[in-house]
Amino acid sequence: MTHVIVWEFRVREGFERAFEEAYGPRGGWAALFARSPQCLGTALLKDESSPGRYLTLDRWTTAEAFAEFKATHGAAYDDLDAHCAAWTDTEVRIGAWKEL
């Protein structure tokens, strides 16, 4: 069963485009995750009723696959996260889900 990690972001006004480019299907996060064949993709969702609110859905084959990815690529993950942090007011890990 697929392991899905869900994050919620509140993006600062004026930074929406940069955020969408980095977190979108051709952005830096998708490129970083593509280093692992165990990543099944990432999706970016924009709230239609709450400006600046986004969700990301990061899909992995298993929770262990994501842990292995973080162990191998943790520095690059942390660097990209730090680079993108200026664009958001909040970043909350909603949880990890099992896709049925």
Residue pairs with C-beta under 8 A, 6 or more apart in sequence:
1 98
1 99
1 100
2 40
2 59
2 60
2 61
2 98
2 99
3 59
3 60
3 61
3 62
3 63
3 65
3 66
3 96
3 97
3 98
3 99
4 57
4 58
4 59
4 60
4 96
4 97
4 98
4 99
5 57
5 58
5 60
5 66
5 93
5 95
5 96
5 97
6 55
6 56
6 57
6 58
6 93
6 94
6 95
6 96
6 97
7 55
7 56
7 58
7 91
7 92
7 93
7 94
8 53
8 54
8 55
8 90
8 91
8 92
8 94
9 19
9 23
9 53
9 54
9 55
9 56
9 88
9 90
9 91
9 92
10 52
10 53
10 88
10 89
10 90
11 19
11 52
11 53
11 54
11 87
11 88
11 89
12 52
12 87
12 88
12 89
13 51
13 52
15 86
15 87
15 88
16 52
18 87
19 54
19 84
19 87
19 88
20 27
20 44
20 46
20 54
21 27
22 28
22 29
22 80
22 83
22 84
22 87
23 29
23 42
23 44
23 54
23 56
23 84
24 30
24 44
25 41
25 42
25 43
25 44
28 80
28 83
28 84
29 42
29 56
29 58
29 80
30 41
30 42
32 73
32 76
32 77
32 80
33 39
33 41
33 42
33 58
33 69
35 69
35 73
36 60
36 65
36 68
36 69
36 72
36 73
38 60
38 61
38 62
38 65
38 66
38 68
38 69
39 58
39 59
39 60
39 65
39 69
40 59
40 60
40 61
41 59
42 56
42 57
42 58
42 59
43 56
43 57
43 59
44 54
44 55
44 56
45 54
45 55
45 56
45 57
46 53
46 54
47 53
47 54
47 55
52 89
55 94
58 66
59 99
60 66
60 69
63 96
70 77
85 91
